[in-house]
Amino acid sequence: MAKNFNLDDSPGHLLRRCQQYSFDLYSKEVGGGALTPRQFTVLSTVEQNEGLSQTDLVHKTGIDRSTLADMISRLLKRGLLARKRTETDQRANSVRITAAGRKALNGAMPSVRKAETALMAALPAGKRAEFLKSLKIIAEAGAAAEAAASAAPKRATRTTKAKTKAKPKKRAAARKTTVRKKTTRGRRR
């Protein structure tokens, strides 16, 4: 079956290759010690949505919750973001960009634009708008799938189901042992 699979026609494989090329161009233009592509995304999103909660930031950027929490922690340590509890929900944090964060974002912006221009230059000019439109459709489908998954009730995993089924058997075995002990005691009398 694998003999019939062609990576050159695999959208997943091609997207991963395109992403790698995009990251390579970004690294070349922005530099290794500057903001990573995801850090740039977070700072840019926060700048455009001041006071956004971390949960909302997950939805806007598409970065998973644990990765984003780790990134925010690092950006806080570098002084690029500031965080505080939201007024409406004391369990939630809102983030804002600091002056140093704005400076880092603005400093990276020309290089990011140059990297993105180089990426799009791989396509004929007449196909660029359609390419971006197609990428947006796929990204929106992914966001919708994530939203549906987080809204759906949590289902038990196989491990949880197996443990649940195993408990009654253990109880039944314990009851048999108790019955045997009682029976054995009765015989000795």
DAURQUI-V185119 format. One record per residue. SS is DSSP state (A for helix, B for strand, O for the rest). PHI is phi in whole degrees, 0 to 359 (999 if undefined). Layout:
SS_PHI / SS_PHI
//
This chain:
O_999 / A_296 / A_296 / A_272 / O_272 / O_246 / A_300 / A_293 / A_247 / O_267 / A_300 / A_299 / A_295 / A_293 / A_296 / A_298 / A_295 / A_296 / A_298 / A_297 / A_297 / A_299 / A_296 / A_297 / A_296 / A_300 / A_299 / A_297 / A_279 / A_277 / O_102 / O_288 / O_273 / O_272 / O_292 / O_285 / A_304 / A_289 / A_296 / A_300 / A_300 / A_296 / A_298 / A_297 / A_293 / A_294 / A_299 / A_279 / O_224 / O_306 / O_83 / B_296 / B_286 / A_298 / A_296 / A_295 / A_295 / A_301 / A_293 / A_288 / A_264 / O_79 / O_272 / O_297 / A_305 / A_290 / A_296 / A_295 / A_300 / A_295 / A_297 / A_298 / A_302 / A_292 / A_291 / A_295 / A_298 / O_278 / O_78 / O_269 / B_229 / B_233 / B_226 / B_208 / B_291 / O_285 / O_286 / O_279 / O_218 / O_292 / O_273 / O_262 / B_251 / B_251 / B_237 / B_221 / B_276 / O_268 / A_299 / A_294 / A_294 / A_297 / A_296 / A_296 / A_296 / A_295 / A_292 / A_278 / A_307 / A_300 / A_290 / A_296 / A_297 / A_296 / A_296 / A_291 / A_295 / A_296 / A_298 / A_290 / O_295 / O_291 / O_258 / O_299 / A_307 / A_289 / A_256 / A_295 / A_296 / A_293 / A_298 / A_298 / A_298 / A_295 / A_299 / A_297 / A_297 / A_294 / A_297 / A_294 / A_296 / A_296 / A_296 / A_295 / A_295 / A_297 / A_297 / A_295 / A_293 / A_285 / A_277 / O_289 / O_297 / O_292 / O_261 / O_290 / O_276 / A_302 / A_297 / A_298 / A_297 / A_296 / A_294 / A_297 / A_290 / A_288 / A_300 / A_300 / A_295 / A_296 / A_296 / A_297 / A_295 / A_295 / A_296 / A_298 / A_297 / A_298 / A_297 / A_298 / A_298 / A_298 / A_295 / A_296 / A_297 / A_296 / A_289 / A_290 / O_292
//
